[in-house]
Amino acid sequence: MPKKSQIARWKRPAKFKTRQVNCCFRCGRAKGYLRDFNLCRICFRELIHKGEIPGIKKSSW
C-alpha cells in the first residue's frame, strides 16, 4: 500500500502531462496498471476469479 502522501500527489493535477501517474483505485498500486479497467493486475485477477467483472473469464486451454 502506498503512503497517503503518495496517493495525494497522484490525485493532484500534474505540472506536465507526461508526469501523470495512473494508479489502481482499489489498492493504489502504480505498477502493472490496466487502463481499460483502472485496476492493477493483482486486483484485476482477484475480481475475475470472483466473477465481478462481466464479460471476462479466466482463459484455459
SULDA-V556680 format. One record per run of one state. SS is the DSSP state (H for helix, E for strand, - for the rest). FROM is the first residue (numbers start at 1). LEN is the number of residues. Records with the same first field share a line. If there is no record, write none. Layout:
BEGIN
SS->FROM-LEN + FROM-LEN
END
This chain:
BEGIN
-->1-3 + 12-5 + 20-13 + 35-4 + 51-11
H->4-8 + 17-3 + 41-10
E->33-2 + 39-2
END
